[in-house]
Amino acid sequence: MLYVQLCAVVVFGCISDQGWVASGCVYNNNGDACRFGTAIGIIAFLALMAFLVSDAMFDSIANVMHKKYVVVTDIAFSGVFTCCF
């Protein structure tokens, strides 16, 4: 989990710090590309925090179906954001 958090912070930090110059975005001069990268970094970081809390509380979840939903959501989100990164 620490690796994912580090990647989210690095992507957000690099794009927000060096992605914008006075003339616009460095990614083919397309502002949407910089905004997309920043949004992906922020959403990944917030989702990581939510999944970290759900993993900490995983043993206290009594219902097996709720545990299944937590695991499936975690796997699906990880798969989608792997493609986005």
C-alpha positions in Angstrom: 0.0 0.0 0.0 2.8 2.4 0.7 4.0 1.9 -2.9 0.6 3.0 -4.3 0.5 6.0 -2.0 4.0 7.0 -3.1 3.1 6.7 -6.8 -0.1 8.8 -6.4 1.8 11.5 -4.6 4.7 11.4 -7.2 2.3 11.7 -10.1 0.3 14.5 -8.6 3.4 16.3 -7.5 5.3 16.1 -10.8 2.3 17.3 -12.9 1.3 20.1 -10.5 4.8 21.3 -10.1 6.4 20.9 -13.5 3.4 20.2 -15.8 2.4 23.9 -16.2 4.7 26.5 -17.6 3.9 30.2 -18.5 2.7 29.2 -22.0 0.5 26.3 -20.9 0.8 22.6 -20.2 4.0 20.8 -21.2 2.1 17.8 -22.5 1.6 18.8 -26.1 0.4 22.2 -24.9 -2.9 20.6 -23.9 -4.3 21.8 -20.6 -6.7 18.8 -20.4 -3.7 16.4 -20.2 -2.4 18.2 -17.1 -5.8 18.4 -15.5 -6.4 14.6 -16.2 -3.1 13.7 -14.6 -3.7 15.9 -11.6 -7.2 14.5 -11.1 -6.0 10.9 -11.4 -3.3 11.5 -8.7 -5.8 13.2 -6.3 -8.5 10.5 -6.8 -5.9 7.7 -6.4 -4.6 9.2 -3.2 -8.1 9.7 -1.7 -9.1 6.2 -2.7 -6.0 4.8 -1.2 -6.9 6.3 2.1 -10.4 4.9 1.9 -9.0 1.4 1.1 -6.5 1.7 3.9 -9.3 2.3 6.3 -11.3 -0.6 4.9 -8.4 -2.9 5.2 -7.8 -1.9 8.8 -11.5 -2.6 9.6 -11.7 -5.8 7.4 -11.5 -8.2 10.3 -14.3 -6.5 12.2 -16.7 -6.9 9.2 -19.1 -9.7 10.2 -21.0 -10.2 7.0 -19.2 -12.3 4.3 -20.9 -10.5 1.5 -19.7 -7.1 2.7 -16.2 -8.5 2.8 -16.6 -9.7 -0.7 -17.8 -6.3 -1.9 -14.8 -4.6 -0.2 -12.3 -7.0 -1.9 -14.0 -6.8 -5.3 -14.1 -3.0 -5.2 -10.5 -2.9 -4.3 -9.5 -5.2 -7.1 -11.7 -3.4 -9.7 -10.4 0.1 -8.7 -6.8 -1.1 -8.8 -7.3 -2.5 -12.3 -8.9 0.6 -13.6 -6.4 2.9 -12.1 -3.5 0.8 -13.4 -4.7 1.6 -16.9 -5.2 5.3 -16.0 -1.6 5.6 -14.7 
